[in-house]
Amino acid sequence: MGNKKLLVYLDNCCYNRPFDNQEQRSVQLETQAKLWIQDLIKDDKVALVVSFLSLFENNANKDADKAENISEFFENAAVYIDETYIDEVRTLRDEIMATGIKHKDAIHLATAIIAKSDYFISTDKRVLKYQSSRIKTINPIDFIRIWEGQNDEK
């Protein structure tokens, strides 16, 4: 792994996964993986990127308890991409949207790329189809598999 910590960006659906209906096994597994990623971030083993859109979407959350929980986690961010990057975000957003990605998802991806994130972590199947040499889109479960493989002490 080297000395550089992995830089990760979690999208809104990832933050909300623990609050989703947990009846499906895949949702349960994604929730556990997301919570493990949170622990890696809190333990300073992985670095978190948060953007102005993450804050905006969370502030619009109608469930005050969820919003507060997620807002507190944002305090762990190592990198924050604010509105001063808006011109760069718009250019990149338009390029990403041309691949079929929706507006807000394209902004999230653009800010993650601008921050030089290693991974964009999402549970949204449409977003996970986005492929770019600039960032790896990945499900939380697959991220944990990679993390374990790189940090295997065998």
C-alpha positions in Angstrom: 0.0 0.0 0.0 2.8 2.4 0.6 2.7 5.5 2.8 -0.1 7.3 1.0 -3.6 6.8 2.4 -6.3 5.9 0.0 -8.6 8.8 -0.7 -12.3 7.9 -0.9 -15.5 9.7 -1.8 -18.8 8.2 -0.7 -21.9 9.3 -2.5 -25.2 10.1 -0.9 -26.8 6.7 -1.4 -23.8 5.2 0.3 -24.2 7.5 3.4 -27.8 6.6 3.6 -27.4 2.8 3.1 -27.5 2.0 6.9 -30.8 3.8 7.1 -32.4 1.8 4.2 -34.7 -1.2 4.6 -32.4 -4.0 5.7 -34.5 -7.0 4.5 -32.4 -7.7 1.4 -29.2 -9.5 2.1 -27.3 -7.3 -0.4 -28.4 -4.2 1.5 -27.3 -5.7 4.8 -23.9 -6.5 3.3 -23.5 -3.1 1.7 -24.4 -1.5 5.1 -21.8 -3.6 7.0 -19.2 -2.7 4.4 -20.1 1.0 4.5 -19.9 1.0 8.3 -16.5 -0.7 8.1 -15.3 2.0 5.6 -16.5 4.6 8.1 -14.4 2.9 10.8 -11.4 2.9 8.5 -11.9 6.6 8.0 -12.4 7.3 11.8 -9.3 5.3 12.5 -7.3 7.4 10.0 -6.5 4.5 7.8 -8.4 5.9 4.8 -8.9 9.6 4.0 -12.4 11.0 3.2 -13.4 13.5 0.6 -16.6 15.5 1.1 -18.0 18.0 -1.4 -20.4 21.0 -1.3 -23.0 18.8 -2.9 -22.7 16.1 -0.2 -23.4 18.9 2.4 -26.3 20.3 0.3 -28.0 16.9 -0.1 -27.5 16.0 3.5 -28.9 19.4 4.7 -32.0 18.7 2.5 -32.6 15.3 4.3 -36.1 15.4 5.8 -35.0 13.1 8.6 -33.2 15.3 11.1 -31.6 12.4 13.0 -30.1 10.9 9.8 -28.9 14.3 8.7 -27.2 15.0 12.0 -25.6 11.5 12.0 -24.2 12.0 8.5 -23.2 15.6 9.2 -21.1 14.5 12.2 -19.4 12.0 10.1 -18.5 14.7 7.5 -16.2 16.2 10.2 -13.8 13.3 9.4 -13.1 14.7 6.0 -9.5 15.1 5.0 -10.4 17.0 1.8 -13.4 19.3 1.2 -14.2 20.5 -2.3 -16.2 23.7 -2.0 -17.9 26.0 -4.5 -14.6 27.7 -5.4 -14.1 24.7 -7.8 -17.4 25.3 -9.5 -16.0 26.1 -13.0 -13.9 23.0 -13.0 -16.8 21.0 -11.6 -19.2 22.2 -14.3 -16.7 21.3 -17.1 -16.1 17.8 -15.8 -19.8 17.4 -14.9 -20.8 18.0 -18.5 -18.2 15.5 -19.7 -19.5 12.9 -17.3 -23.1 13.5 -18.1 -22.3 12.9 -21.8 -21.8 9.3 -20.7 -25.3 9.0 -19.4 -24.7 9.8 -15.8 -27.4 12.0 -14.1 -26.7 15.6 -13.1 -26.1 15.2 -9.3 -24.2 12.0 -9.7 -22.0 13.7 -12.3 -21.3 16.5 -9.9 -20.3 14.0 -7.2 -18.0 12.2 -9.6 -16.5 15.4 -10.8 -15.7 16.6 -7.3 -14.2 13.2 -6.4 -12.0 13.4 -9.5 -11.0 17.0 -8.8 -10.0 15.9 -5.2 -7.9 13.1 -6.8 -9.9 10.5 -5.0 -8.7 6.9 -5.5 -12.2 5.5 -5.2 -15.7 6.7 -5.7 -17.8 4.4 -3.5 -21.5 4.0 -4.3 -24.4 1.5 -4.0 -26.1 3.0 -7.1 -25.8 0.4 -10.0 -26.1 3.1 -12.6 -23.2 5.2 -11.2 -21.1 2.0 -10.8 -21.2 1.6 -14.6 -19.2 4.8 -15.0 -15.7 3.9 -16.1 -12.8 6.4 -16.2 -9.0 6.2 -15.9 -9.3 9.1 -13.4 -11.2 7.3 -10.7 -12.4 3.8 -9.8 -16.1 3.5 -9.1 -16.8 0.7 -6.7 -19.4 -0.8 -4.4 -18.6 -0.7 -0.6 -18.3 -4.6 -0.5 -15.8 -4.6 -3.3 -13.8 -1.8 -1.7 -13.5 -3.9 1.5 -12.3 -6.9 -0.6 -9.6 -4.7 -2.1 -8.7 -3.2 1.2 -8.3 -6.6 2.8 -6.2 -7.8 -0.1 -3.9 -4.9 0.1 -3.6 -5.1 3.9 -3.4 -8.9 4.2 -0.9 -9.8 6.8 -0.3 -13.3 5.5 
